[in-house]
Amino acid sequence: MDNWQNFLKNLGEWRGSFTRLTPQGEMVGSTPSILTLEGFEDSKLVRFRLRRYDNPDYQDPPSQDYSQDYRSLGRQAIFFDTGAFSKGPWQLAPFTEFGAEFGFVDGDRRFRFVQLYDKELKLDSLTLIREFRQGSVAEERPPLSLEQLWGTWRGEACTAYPDWRDPEISATELILSKNGQSIQQVSTVGNQTVKSQGTIEGNQVRWAEANPCTLLLLPDGGSSNTPDRLQLRQPFSMEVGWLVGDNKRQRLIRHYDEKGAWASSTFVIEHRV
């Protein structure tokens, strides 16, 4: 897997917005944005530029204008074959803010999401970033509903590791079913199966686990599934999904081990059968 070549699949000018959400999924503000990723020197150098605006018409001058050149990527950022990526800290530490970013690319669309925890390791804020390639006619997906997720999903997972060993490719199956206000999930990756029970509460699902987790249903076909609070000396995962078609979904999962160290990142492409 060539991390740099996969990163280059994000090149272009992307117009969209940064939308701030509470941990309960409530919108608290949105900022229009233009993000440009431009390649130079046969794409050996990539110039990143992010402009944010106070008005939806992208009228200059921007309220924020930040640029940075890249010739390499930090090893904590993993880019997959479609251009999808996850990046975040190497290590969970006490009394330190913690977070991760997840990004998907599909044609002329990008969907990115940031999960942030405060110094007490409680989920503090979420940021939804919806982007459209400049000049395209790409449209936003409808808000995600549970009805769009019911059934059996089968696909393939690519799991990458911090030490850059060859990624592991595994078959996946995800079964989601409903019984009243309860939801059951059976997730199989390779030969490992995990069963979860949850309760539907509005636009979210509360999973009945030792460390409570919440699945948020988001605009643009998105979802966020993450612990409400991180705990030291306990493994955890952070996940974001994007429904890119009526029966096609992508998911990114970032795994941390019992020592709080980043252990792996997994990218899933699955189809409803």
QUIKA-V100228 format. One record per pair of residues at least 24 apart in sequence whose ideal C-beta (glycine too) atoms are under 8 Angstrom apart, sorted by the first residue. I is the first residue (numbers start at 1). GAP is how many residues later the second one is. D is the distance in Angstrom with one decimal. If there is no record, write none. Layout:
BEGIN
{{I:GAP:D} {I:GAP:D}}
END
This chain:
BEGIN
{{1:79:7.3} {1:80:7.2} {1:157:7.7} {1:159:6.4} {1:165:7.9} {1:166:5.3} {3:70:5.8} {3:74:7.6} {3:75:6.8} {3:76:5.1} {4:68:7.5} {4:69:6.6} {4:75:7.9} {6:73:3.6} {6:74:5.9} {6:75:6.0} {6:76:7.8} {6:77:6.0} {6:79:7.6} {7:39:7.2} {7:66:6.1} {7:72:4.7} {7:76:7.5} {7:78:7.4} {8:31:6.5} {8:35:5.5} {8:38:7.2} {9:70:7.7} {9:73:6.8} {9:74:3.2} {9:96:5.8} {10:27:5.4} {10:69:8.0} {10:73:5.0} {10:75:7.8} {10:93:7.5} {10:95:6.0} {10:100:7.1} {11:26:4.8} {11:27:6.8} {11:28:5.5} {11:32:7.5} {11:35:7.2} {12:24:7.7} {12:25:6.4} {12:121:5.3} {12:122:7.2} {13:120:7.1} {13:121:4.1} {14:96:5.6} {14:117:3.8} {14:118:6.7} {14:119:6.1} {14:120:7.1} {15:43:6.9} {15:116:6.8} {15:117:5.6} {15:118:8.0} {15:119:5.5} {16:94:7.5} {16:113:6.3} {16:114:4.8} {16:115:3.6} {16:116:5.9} {17:112:7.3} {17:113:6.1} {18:34:7.0} {18:109:5.8} {18:110:7.7} {18:111:5.4} {19:108:6.9} {19:109:4.4} {19:110:7.5} {19:111:7.4} {19:200:7.7} {20:105:6.5} {20:106:7.4} {20:107:5.8} {21:104:7.2} {21:105:4.1} {21:106:7.0} {21:107:6.0} {21:195:7.9} {21:197:7.9} {22:103:7.3} {22:104:7.4} {23:100:4.5} {23:101:7.0} {23:102:7.3} {23:103:6.7} {23:191:7.6} {23:205:7.2} {24:180:7.3} {24:192:7.9} {25:101:7.5} {25:178:5.7} {25:179:6.3} {25:191:4.5} {25:192:7.4} {25:193:6.9} {31:32:7.9} {32:24:5.2} {32:26:5.9} {33:96:7.5} {33:98:7.8} {34:24:6.1} {34:28:7.7} {34:100:7.9} {35:96:6.5} {44:27:6.6} {45:24:5.9} {45:25:7.1} {45:26:5.5} {46:24:4.7} {46:25:8.0} {75:87:6.4} {75:89:7.4} {76:86:7.3} {76:186:6.5} {78:82:4.7} {78:187:4.5} {80:78:5.9} {80:80:7.4} {80:187:4.3} {81:77:7.4} {82:24:7.5} {82:168:7.6} {82:185:7.8} {82:187:7.7} {84:166:6.5} {84:168:6.2} {84:183:5.4} {85:167:7.7} {86:166:4.9} {86:167:7.9} {86:168:5.0} {86:179:4.7} {86:181:7.9} {88:150:7.7} {88:166:5.9} {88:174:6.9} {89:173:7.0} {90:72:7.4} {90:171:6.7} {90:172:5.3} {91:169:5.6} {91:170:5.5} {91:171:7.1} {92:29:7.6} {92:138:6.2} {92:140:7.0} {92:164:6.0} {92:168:3.4} {92:169:7.8} {93:167:7.0} {94:27:7.7} {94:138:6.2} {95:24:5.2} {97:27:7.9} {98:132:6.6} {100:138:5.3} {100:154:5.3} {102:136:7.9} {102:138:3.9} {102:150:4.5} {102:152:7.5} {103:149:7.9} {104:138:4.7} {104:140:7.4} {104:146:5.4} {104:148:7.3} {106:136:7.6} {106:138:4.6} {106:144:7.6} {107:26:8.0} {107:31:6.6} {108:24:6.4} {108:25:3.9} {108:28:3.6} {108:29:7.8} {108:30:3.9} {109:24:7.4} {109:29:4.9} {109:135:7.8} {111:109:6.1} {111:110:7.7} {111:111:6.0} {111:131:4.7} {113:105:7.6} {113:109:6.4} {113:111:6.1} {113:127:4.6} {115:109:6.5} {115:111:5.3} {115:123:5.7} {115:125:7.6} {117:112:7.8} {117:113:5.8} {120:109:7.9} {121:108:5.8} {121:109:4.1} {121:110:7.1} {121:111:7.6} {122:106:7.2} {122:107:4.8} {123:103:6.6} {123:104:7.2} {123:105:5.5} {123:106:6.7} {126:90:7.6} {126:98:6.4} {128:90:6.1} {128:91:6.7} {128:92:7.4} {128:94:6.7} {130:89:7.3} {130:90:5.1} {140:79:7.3} {140:80:5.0} {141:79:4.9} {141:80:3.5} {141:101:7.9} {141:102:6.3} {141:103:7.4} {142:79:6.7} {143:74:6.9} {143:75:7.0} {143:76:4.9} {143:77:7.3} {143:78:7.5} {144:73:4.5} {144:74:5.9} {144:75:7.8} {144:77:5.1} {144:78:6.0} {144:79:5.6} {144:99:5.8} {145:72:6.5} {146:30:7.9} {146:32:7.1} {146:37:7.4} {146:54:6.8} {146:59:7.5} {146:71:6.9} {148:73:7.8} {148:95:6.0} {148:98:7.5} {149:27:5.1} {149:94:7.9} {149:100:8.0} {150:26:5.6} {150:27:6.8} {150:28:6.4} {151:24:7.5} {151:25:6.7} {151:121:5.2} {151:122:7.4} {152:120:6.9} {152:121:5.2} {153:96:6.5} {153:117:4.3} {153:118:6.7} {153:119:5.3} {153:120:7.2} {154:116:6.2} {154:117:6.5} {154:119:5.4} {155:113:5.7} {155:114:5.1} {155:115:3.0} {155:116:6.0} {156:112:7.2} {156:113:6.0} {156:114:7.8} {157:32:5.3} {157:33:7.8} {157:109:5.3} {157:110:7.0} {157:111:4.7} {158:108:6.9} {158:109:5.0} {158:110:7.9} {159:105:5.2} {159:106:7.2} {159:107:4.5} {160:104:6.6} {160:105:5.3} {160:106:7.7} {160:107:7.8} {161:102:7.6} {161:103:5.2} {162:100:5.9} {162:101:7.6} {162:102:7.5} {172:96:5.6} {172:98:6.0} {174:96:6.3} {189:77:7.5} {211:25:6.8} {232:28:6.3} {233:25:5.9} {233:26:7.4} {233:27:7.5} {234:24:6.3} {235:28:7.8} {247:24:5.6} {247:25:4.1} {248:24:7.8}}
END
